[in-house]
Amino acid sequence: MRQVTLNEIRIDGGTQGRKVIDQPTVYSYLESMKEGDIFPMMFTVFDGSTHWLVDGFHRYHAYKILGIKEIEIVYKPGTQQEAQVLSFGMNGKHGKPRTNEDKRNVVLEALAHPLTKDKNDNELAKICDVSRPFIATMRKPEAKKKQLASKAKYNAKKKEGLESETITSDENSAPVVSITDVDFEKTIKIFDINDVGPDEQELKALELSHQADIEMMHKLLEADEPLKVAYAEIERLTLRNSQLEIRFRGLMGERNECVKMIKQLQKELEKAKSKK
């Protein structure tokens, strides 16, 4: 730690990963400082003559507006380039959350920086505090385009498949007729598509499950052993996923039986009409 003047701290060394300083945040900090709130010390990298600010830009501007001349900071020895690399991962887990534009900005800088441009995706993900797939798509934008194109193609095929399953007449089947053309009440119970939807009990269970997810997140954040809690949560979610898969398969089975039933009824109706 060291007591320094604000004028000794440089903020123009390429160590700010955000695209812009958020003025509402600056003035929010300013009001809190006026009320006596204590803020964490700013962090710099000291190259022997200059303190390059790495963490605390919003606080810096709030101090400037307040007219504060000297502050206590935390610093470590290093070069300006090392300060830039450290700045890539700032605010990933504290302070004002970074926007997606902020994340893209630091990743692009990291991909071009002399100290990090040769790092692999996993290493850059740790440095920038983002996911590895995020790094991969930023490194190779064409891969992201292919991914989006594949997803669009898949969705189109899925939609086409669902539409093709809609009951229509063709050369080898009986014409589609309204089920009201004949009285089937004495021979079969009409299937209601709403029967396969979630009932009130299932909706209540989903609501309780959602609440449990929120409570688990709070528990994980406050736990003394977060890794142990996380493993327990993974097991719970795995079981829940299995239950949902079973339910989904059941619904699809009921739907397929419904389609078969209606087709059979159409054939019987056509036979009945041909005998008249």
N, C-alpha and C positions, 0 to 999 in steps of 0.2 A: 504494500500500500504506500501511497505517497500523496502529500498535499501539493496540488499544482494550481496554477491559474487557468481559467478557461482559455486564455489566449495561447497557452502552451499546447493546447490540444488541436490537432488538425483534423478536419472533417472532409477534406477535399482530396483524399488519397486513394479513392476507389475502394473504400472499405465499407460502403453503404450498399447493402444488397437490395433495398427497397427501390422501387421506381420513383416514389415520391414520399415526402414527409407528410404524415396525416395531421393537418392543423387541429382538428377537433381533439385528437389525442394529446397534442402539445398543450392545449389550453385546459384539458381535463387534468393533466399532470400539474399544470400551473396552479389551478385552484386547490388541488390536494396539498401542494407544497405550502401554499398560503395558510392552510388550516393546520400545518405542522406535521403532515404525514412524512414518514421517513422512507426514502426510496433506496433501492440497492445502489451500490457504487458503480459508476461507469467503468468499463474495461477498455484498456488501451494496450497497444504494442509499442514499446519504446526502443528506437533504433540507436540510441546514444545521444541524440539531439532533438528528436521530435517524438511526441506522443501521438500515434495514429489511432483515432477512435474506432473501436471495433463494435462495441455494444453500448447503446445509450444515447442514440441520436435524438429521440424525442425528449429525453431528460435534458440533454445538452441545450436544446432550443428553449425549453422552459426555464432553465437556469439563466440563459441569456436575457430573456424577457424580464425576469425578476431582478436582473442587475447583479446577480451573484458573481463575485470576482474569483473566489478560490473554492475548490472542492477537494474532497479526498477520493482518490481513485484506486482501482486495482489494475496492475499492469504486469506485463511480462516482457523480457528482452526479445527482440526479433527485428526483422526487416519489414519494410513497407509491403513487399510481396507476401511475406508470411502473414501479415495483418490482413491482407486481402483474402487469403485463403481461409483464415479463421472467420472472416465476416460472412463467407458463403453459407455457414450453418447457423448463423445467429437468428434468434426469434422463431426457431422451429418449435420450441417447447415453452417459451415464456414471452412476456411482453405482448404487444399488439400482434395478433396472428397475421402471418404473411398471406397475401393474396396469391392466386395462381400465377398472376403476372409477375409478382415478386419472385416466386419459385423459378419460373422460366428464366427470369433475368439472371439469377445467381448461377443456374445451371449452364446457361450460355457463356457466362463469364468463366466458369470453371473449365468448360470444354476448350476455351481458348487460352487459359492462363498457363504460363510457362511451367509452373510448379505442379499443375494438376491435369494438363491436357493429355498426358499419357496414362492416366489412371484408368482402371477398368470400371465397369458400371457399378459394381458393388462398392468399390472404394469411393467413387464419386457420390454415391447415394449417402454414405456415412458422412462425408465431408459437407455435403449440402443439406443433410437432414431431410431427404426426400426418399421416395421409393425407388427401387432399382428399375421397374418398368418405366417410371417417369424419366429417368436418365436415358434409357434405351430409346424412347420415342423422341427425345430431344436430340440425341446423337444422330439418329437416322429417321428424319421426318417421313421419309418414303415408307418406312415400316408402319408408321401410324396410319398413313393413307391406305396402305394395303389392308391393315387391320379393320379400318372403318368400312372399306369396300367389301371385305369378306363378311363383315357383320350385316351390312345392308343386303348383300346377296342372300345370306342365310335367312334373314327376316322376310325377304321377298318370297323365297321358296317355302318358308313356313306358312306364310299367308296364303300362298297359292295352294299348298297342300290342304289347309283348312277349308278353303273355298271348294276344292275338288271333292271334299268329303260331304258337302251339302247334298242333300237328297235331290237328284234331278232325274228326269227320264232320259233313257237312251235306247238304242236299238234292241238291246237284249233284255230290257226290263219293262214292266208295265208302266203306263203313263202315270204321272203323279196326279193324284186326285185329292180333293179335300176329304178329310176324315169324317166330315159331317155328312158325306154322301151315303153312308151306311151306318146302322146302329151296331156298334161293337160293345156296348155296355154289358150285354149278356154273355159275351165270349171272352173279354179281356179287359183288364183295368188299364185305362189310358195313363201313359207315363208322363209325368209332369217334369220338365227339365229342371224346374226349381228344386226338385227333390234332391239333386246332387249338390246343391249349394250348401255352404256352411249353415248349420242351424244356430239357434240362439246360444246353446251351450258351447258350441265351437267358437263363436264370436267372443263369448265371455272368456274362454280359455286363451284366445289370441290376445285379448286385452291384458289379461293377467301376465301372459308371457312377455308382452312388450314392457310392462311395468317391471318385471323381474330383470329384463335386460338393462333397464335404466339403473335399477338398484345395484346390479352387479358391476356396472361401470363405475359407480361411485365407490363401491366396496374395493374395487381393484385400485382406484386412484389413492385410496386412503390406507391400503393394506401395508403391513410391515414386511410381508413376503409376497410382493406382487406376482412373482413368477409362479409360485405355488397356487395362488388364487387363479391365475390365468389358465393353468393346466386344468384346474377343476372346471372352469368355465368352458374350456374347449370340449371336455367330455360331455358336459350338459348340452352344449349346442350340437354336438355330433349325434347324441341320442334324439334330440328334438328334430334334427334334419331327417333322421331315419323314419321317425313317426310321420313327418310330413310327406315323405316319399311314398310310404305305405298308403296314406290317405289319398294321395294324388293318383296312384295306380288303381285304387278302388274306384275313384270317380271316373277314370277313363274306362274302366271295365263296365261300369253302369251305363256310361254314355254309349259304348259300343253295343251293348245289349239293347239299348233303346233304338239305335239305328236298325239293328237286325229285326227287331219287333215290328217297326213301322214298315220295313220292306216286305216282311211276310204278310202284314195286313193288306198292303197294296196288291200283292199277288192274289190273295184270297178275294179281294174286292173285284179284281179284274176277272177272275174265274166266275164269280157270282154274276157279273154283268153279261159275260158271254153265254151263260145258260138261259138268259131271259129271251 
